[in-house]
């Protein structure tokens, strides 16, 4: 997640289970990242969930940014796998990328009033 720009906040391991939260710069919230597996999922279910995420079956997570093009350019320079260049539409600008786990993300630059 460092490549995307998140910074680790909390990283706790409890046996095979890991609790990891990250933060987007200057945002007050934390995002929990979890890998499917025990004790929440049996091995077969975990494998199915990982395959679905890798195929992009989950809805994208959204980050609101001040400048979509500049943020997109920084991600490209860091080697992030992008899936959509910035496009102006519906009163905003948006772009898309995938994180190393296959999760889809949208960068949204809202229209200024």
C-alpha positions as CSV (number, residue, x, y, z in Angstrom):
1,X,0.0,0.0,0.0
2,X,3.0,2.3,0.3
3,X,3.2,2.4,-3.5
4,X,-0.3,3.8,-3.6
5,X,0.4,6.3,-0.9
6,X,-1.2,4.9,2.2
7,X,0.8,4.8,5.4
8,X,0.4,1.9,7.9
9,X,-1.4,2.8,11.1
10,X,-2.1,-0.3,13.1
11,X,-0.5,-3.7,12.5
12,X,-1.4,-6.5,15.0
13,X,-0.8,-10.2,14.5
14,X,-2.8,-12.8,16.5
15,X,-1.6,-16.2,15.4
16,X,-2.5,-16.6,11.7
17,X,-4.8,-13.6,11.8
18,X,-3.5,-10.1,11.0
19,X,-5.3,-6.8,11.7
20,X,-3.8,-4.0,9.5
21,X,-5.1,-0.5,9.1
22,X,-3.8,2.1,6.7
23,X,-4.4,5.9,6.3
24,X,-4.6,8.1,3.3
25,X,-2.6,11.3,3.8
26,X,-4.4,14.1,5.7
27,X,-7.5,11.9,6.3
28,X,-8.9,11.2,9.7
29,X,-10.1,7.6,8.9
30,X,-8.3,4.3,8.8
31,X,-9.0,1.5,6.3
32,X,-8.9,-2.1,7.5
33,X,-7.2,-4.5,5.1
34,X,-7.9,-8.2,5.6
35,X,-6.8,-11.2,3.7
36,X,-9.5,-13.9,3.5
37,X,-8.6,-16.9,5.6
38,X,-8.8,-18.4,9.1
39,X,-10.4,-17.9,11.5
40,X,-13.0,-16.0,9.4
41,X,-12.9,-18.2,6.3
42,X,-12.1,-21.9,5.6
43,X,-9.3,-22.4,3.0
44,X,-11.8,-23.1,0.1
45,X,-13.9,-20.0,0.8
46,X,-10.7,-17.9,1.2
47,X,-9.4,-19.1,-2.2
48,X,-12.8,-18.3,-3.9
49,X,-12.9,-14.8,-2.4
50,X,-9.3,-14.1,-3.4
51,X,-10.1,-15.2,-7.0
52,X,-13.2,-13.0,-7.1
53,X,-11.3,-9.9,-5.9
54,X,-8.5,-10.6,-8.4
55,X,-11.2,-10.6,-11.2
56,X,-12.5,-7.2,-10.0
57,X,-15.8,-8.6,-8.8
58,X,-16.0,-6.3,-5.8
59,X,-17.2,-2.7,-6.2
60,X,-14.3,-0.2,-6.2
61,X,-13.2,1.7,-3.2
62,X,-13.2,5.5,-3.6
63,X,-10.7,8.2,-2.8
64,X,-11.6,11.8,-3.1
65,X,-8.6,13.8,-4.4
66,X,-8.0,17.5,-5.1
67,X,-6.3,16.9,-8.5
68,X,-7.2,13.6,-10.2
69,X,-4.6,14.0,-13.0
70,X,-1.8,14.8,-10.6
71,X,-2.7,11.9,-8.3
72,X,-3.0,9.5,-11.2
73,X,0.4,10.6,-12.6
74,X,2.0,10.0,-9.2
75,X,0.5,6.5,-9.0
76,X,1.7,5.7,-12.6
77,X,5.3,6.9,-11.7
78,X,5.2,4.6,-8.6
79,X,4.3,1.6,-10.8
80,X,0.7,1.2,-9.7
81,X,-1.4,-0.8,-12.1
82,X,-3.9,1.7,-13.6
83,X,-7.1,0.6,-15.4
84,X,-8.6,4.0,-16.4
85,X,-7.0,7.3,-17.2
86,X,-8.6,10.4,-15.8
87,X,-11.9,11.2,-17.5
88,X,-14.1,14.3,-17.0
89,X,-17.8,13.3,-16.7
90,X,-20.9,13.8,-14.6
91,X,-19.5,17.0,-13.1
92,X,-16.3,15.4,-11.8
93,X,-13.0,13.8,-12.9
94,X,-12.3,10.1,-12.2
95,X,-9.6,7.5,-12.8
96,X,-9.1,3.9,-11.8
97,X,-6.4,1.6,-10.5
98,X,-6.0,-1.8,-8.8
99,X,-4.0,-2.5,-5.7
100,X,-1.6,-5.5,-5.4
101,X,-4.5,-7.6,-4.0
102,X,-6.6,-6.8,-7.1
103,X,-9.0,-4.4,-5.3
104,X,-10.4,-1.8,-7.6
105,X,-10.1,1.9,-6.7
106,X,-11.5,5.1,-8.0
107,X,-9.9,8.5,-7.7
108,X,-12.6,11.2,-7.8
109,X,-12.0,14.9,-8.1
110,X,-15.3,16.6,-7.3
111,X,-16.5,19.7,-9.2
112,X,-15.8,22.9,-7.3
113,X,-18.9,25.1,-6.8
